[in-house]
Amino acid sequence: MKKALFVIAVLVAVLVFYLRSHRYVEPQVLSDIASTEKASPMGTPSSDTKLPEIRREQEVHESKVAAELSPKEVVHSFATNQMNIYGIDKNKEIIQKLAQQEEAIAKSRQALLDVDWAKQTFGEEQAAARVMAIKVLAERAHSGNERDLTEVVGKLGSDYEHLDVSRRADLRDLVTELIDVVGAERFFSDPSSVMQTFSNPSEVRHTVIAASIAFLGDRINDPDFAQRMRRWQ
């Protein structure tokens, strides 16, 4: 019996000693952890609180840079972004900004209608300049102002027999954008919504049909659609 009591007393003593030795350690450790989480290195504010400020500074810087770029530099940036999958969104931003600027609209028209000026201004990247110009005019048209797109389509179409292969491809791409703006279903039921843009519809008829494949697919062979298009032969 005495031996049992002695063992119990020893266990109680050990337990008391353990509890006393840890009683103040845990709060201190928790306090240290909390203070460490709140404090940032060198006593400066947390980096997370600086992120929005850094992003705003970058946006302001990019806007200033974009405003200072020449047309040739903008085209070079666009062409570079085209070769990079991560540049797609950047090019969308470029197009959206240019579509709001009258000077950019005027230069886009000139790049598509004056091939000599495009070559002289943009050199080896004049093809990229024309691609960008098409997208700028399309973006403008989608925002509700179709005049520049339709006028360029009409003027290029009127000179169709003198266009080289690359500029006929420009015309096809422009017509594709015009069909997209007009609406594929409207064009399908009423081709005049696009064909009336041309002074020589019979010459460009095949180009228009080729451009519409992107939206209509096999429906270009629909007998009713074919009949409606024959009006423009």
VMD Tcl script that draws the C-alpha trace (Angstrom):
set ca {
  {0.00 0.00 0.00}
  {2.78 2.42 0.95}
  {4.59 1.57 -2.27}
  {1.47 2.40 -4.30}
  {1.07 5.74 -2.55}
  {4.74 6.55 -3.16}
  {4.36 5.87 -6.91}
  {1.26 8.07 -7.11}
  {3.04 10.89 -5.26}
  {5.97 10.73 -7.68}
  {3.64 10.87 -10.69}
  {1.79 13.86 -9.27}
  {5.07 15.67 -8.62}
  {6.26 15.03 -12.19}
  {2.95 16.25 -13.59}
  {3.06 19.46 -11.55}
  {6.65 20.14 -12.58}
  {5.74 19.61 -16.28}
  {2.75 21.96 -16.14}
  {4.72 24.70 -14.37}
  {7.60 24.50 -16.84}
  {5.25 24.91 -19.86}
  {2.72 27.29 -18.40}
  {4.39 30.48 -19.62}
  {6.23 29.17 -22.62}
  {3.23 28.62 -24.85}
  {1.76 32.14 -24.50}
  {5.20 33.61 -25.14}
  {5.66 31.49 -28.26}
  {2.22 32.46 -29.55}
  {2.98 36.10 -28.88}
  {6.26 35.87 -30.79}
  {4.54 34.21 -33.75}
  {1.80 36.84 -33.84}
  {4.28 39.72 -33.70}
  {6.36 38.10 -36.45}
  {3.34 37.78 -38.76}
  {2.34 41.40 -38.23}
  {5.83 42.82 -38.73}
  {7.53 42.93 -42.11}
  {11.30 42.88 -42.78}
  {13.30 45.95 -41.83}
  {10.20 47.47 -40.21}
  {8.64 48.39 -43.59}
  {4.94 47.92 -44.53}
  {3.89 44.49 -45.80}
  {4.60 43.90 -49.50}
  {0.95 42.92 -49.99}
  {-0.17 46.45 -49.14}
  {2.18 47.83 -51.79}
  {0.97 45.67 -54.70}
  {-1.98 47.89 -55.76}
  {0.30 50.95 -55.67}
  {2.94 49.18 -57.78}
  {0.32 48.09 -60.32}
  {-1.02 51.64 -60.61}
  {2.49 52.98 -61.20}
  {3.06 50.37 -63.93}
  {-0.24 51.24 -65.64}
  {0.60 54.95 -65.63}
  {4.07 54.20 -67.01}
  {2.68 51.98 -69.80}
  {0.13 54.65 -70.76}
  {2.85 57.28 -71.02}
  {5.03 54.99 -73.11}
  {2.13 54.13 -75.45}
  {1.33 57.81 -75.92}
  {4.92 58.58 -76.89}
  {5.30 55.77 -79.45}
  {5.40 56.60 -83.15}
  {3.09 54.70 -85.55}
  {6.04 52.57 -86.65}
  {6.89 51.69 -83.04}
  {3.27 50.79 -82.32}
  {3.22 48.46 -85.34}
  {6.50 46.89 -84.24}
  {5.05 46.26 -80.79}
  {1.93 44.75 -82.36}
  {3.98 42.51 -84.66}
  {6.15 41.35 -81.76}
  {3.10 40.52 -79.65}
  {1.62 38.49 -82.51}
  {4.52 36.05 -82.26}
  {3.94 35.54 -78.54}
  {0.90 33.77 -77.12}
  {1.11 36.06 -74.11}
  {0.91 39.10 -76.40}
  {-2.69 38.48 -77.50}
  {-4.22 40.43 -74.63}
  {-1.69 43.24 -75.07}
  {-2.66 43.56 -78.74}
  {-6.34 43.69 -77.81}
  {-5.57 46.62 -75.53}
  {-3.58 48.34 -78.29}
  {-6.44 47.92 -80.79}
  {-9.07 49.17 -78.34}
  {-7.06 52.29 -77.57}
  {-6.25 53.06 -81.21}
  {-9.91 52.62 -82.25}
  {-10.76 55.61 -80.05}
  {-8.19 57.92 -81.68}
  {-9.10 59.81 -84.85}
  {-5.45 60.05 -85.92}
  {-5.06 56.28 -85.60}
  {-8.22 55.74 -87.67}
  {-6.87 58.05 -90.40}
  {-3.53 56.22 -90.48}
  {-5.29 52.84 -90.54}
  {-7.26 53.92 -93.60}
  {-4.09 55.20 -95.25}
  {-2.19 51.98 -94.54}
  {-4.87 49.99 -96.37}
  {-5.55 52.36 -99.26}
  {-2.08 53.79 -99.98}
  {0.30 50.87 -100.44}
  {3.30 53.10 -101.25}
  {2.82 55.08 -98.04}
  {2.51 51.86 -96.03}
  {5.74 50.47 -97.47}
  {7.63 53.73 -96.93}
  {6.33 54.22 -93.39}
  {6.47 50.68 -92.03}
  {9.06 48.99 -94.21}
  {9.28 45.25 -93.69}
  {6.44 45.40 -91.18}
  {3.93 46.98 -93.57}
  {2.00 43.69 -93.73}
  {1.65 43.76 -89.93}
  {0.57 47.40 -90.21}
  {-2.25 46.42 -92.57}
  {-3.35 43.58 -90.28}
  {-3.44 45.99 -87.35}
  {-5.30 48.58 -89.44}
  {-8.02 46.06 -90.29}
  {-8.47 45.22 -86.62}
  {-8.60 48.89 -85.64}
  {-11.32 49.67 -88.20}
  {-13.24 46.55 -87.16}
  {-13.06 47.54 -83.49}
  {-14.30 51.01 -84.42}
  {-17.20 49.50 -86.38}
  {-18.16 47.18 -83.52}
  {-18.39 50.23 -81.25}
  {-21.10 51.67 -83.52}
  {-19.16 53.65 -86.14}
  {-19.14 51.55 -89.33}
  {-18.39 54.37 -91.76}
  {-14.59 53.99 -91.91}
  {-14.77 50.22 -92.35}
  {-17.42 50.34 -95.08}
  {-15.67 53.16 -96.93}
  {-12.35 51.32 -97.00}
  {-14.09 48.11 -98.13}
  {-15.86 50.02 -100.91}
  {-12.71 51.81 -102.10}
  {-10.56 48.69 -102.12}
  {-13.32 46.78 -103.88}
  {-13.65 49.43 -106.58}
  {-9.95 48.94 -107.39}
  {-10.19 45.15 -107.24}
  {-8.71 44.39 -110.67}
  {-5.55 46.32 -109.77}
  {-4.99 44.73 -106.36}
  {-2.16 42.26 -105.88}
  {-2.66 38.99 -104.01}
  {-1.84 40.40 -100.58}
  {-4.22 43.35 -100.92}
  {-7.00 41.09 -102.18}
  {-6.43 39.12 -99.00}
  {-6.79 42.41 -97.10}
  {-10.13 42.97 -98.82}
  {-11.32 39.49 -97.92}
  {-10.36 40.05 -94.27}
  {-12.11 43.42 -94.25}
  {-15.27 41.85 -95.70}
  {-15.09 39.15 -93.03}
  {-15.06 41.88 -90.38}
  {-17.91 43.69 -92.13}
  {-20.05 40.54 -92.17}
  {-19.32 40.10 -88.48}
  {-20.47 43.67 -87.80}
  {-23.58 43.36 -89.97}
  {-24.38 39.94 -88.56}
  {-23.95 36.61 -90.31}
  {-27.67 35.76 -90.20}
  {-28.65 39.11 -91.64}
  {-26.11 38.71 -94.43}
  {-27.34 35.14 -95.09}
  {-30.95 36.28 -95.47}
  {-30.10 39.59 -97.17}
  {-26.68 39.71 -98.91}
  {-27.36 43.28 -100.00}
  {-26.45 44.32 -96.43}
  {-22.84 43.81 -97.55}
  {-22.96 43.78 -101.35}
  {-24.40 47.29 -101.56}
  {-21.06 48.53 -100.21}
  {-19.46 47.86 -103.61}
  {-19.79 49.82 -106.84}
  {-18.70 46.68 -108.72}
  {-20.38 43.81 -106.82}
  {-19.97 41.30 -109.64}
  {-16.15 41.60 -109.43}
  {-15.95 41.05 -105.70}
  {-18.77 38.52 -105.37}
  {-16.43 35.54 -105.01}
  {-14.34 37.41 -102.42}
  {-17.48 38.08 -100.38}
  {-18.53 34.43 -100.55}
  {-15.02 33.35 -99.48}
  {-15.16 35.78 -96.56}
  {-18.56 34.47 -95.47}
  {-17.33 30.86 -95.11}
  {-15.94 31.75 -91.68}
  {-19.53 32.31 -90.50}
  {-21.74 30.27 -92.83}
  {-19.61 27.20 -93.51}
  {-21.46 24.77 -95.79}
  {-24.47 27.07 -95.81}
  {-22.89 29.00 -98.66}
  {-24.17 26.10 -100.82}
  {-27.74 26.61 -99.63}
  {-29.93 26.96 -102.77}
  {-31.80 29.99 -101.42}
  {-28.59 31.78 -100.47}
  {-27.06 30.96 -103.85}
  {-30.16 32.38 -105.53}
  {-29.90 35.59 -103.52}
  {-26.21 35.95 -104.41}
  {-26.91 35.49 -108.14}
  {-28.48 38.93 -108.10}
  {-24.95 40.30 -107.83}
  {-23.44 38.42 -110.78}
}
mol new
graphics top color blue
foreach p $ca { graphics top sphere $p radius 0.5 }
foreach p [lrange $ca 0 end-1] q [lrange $ca 1 end] { graphics top cylinder $p $q radius 0.2 }
display resetview
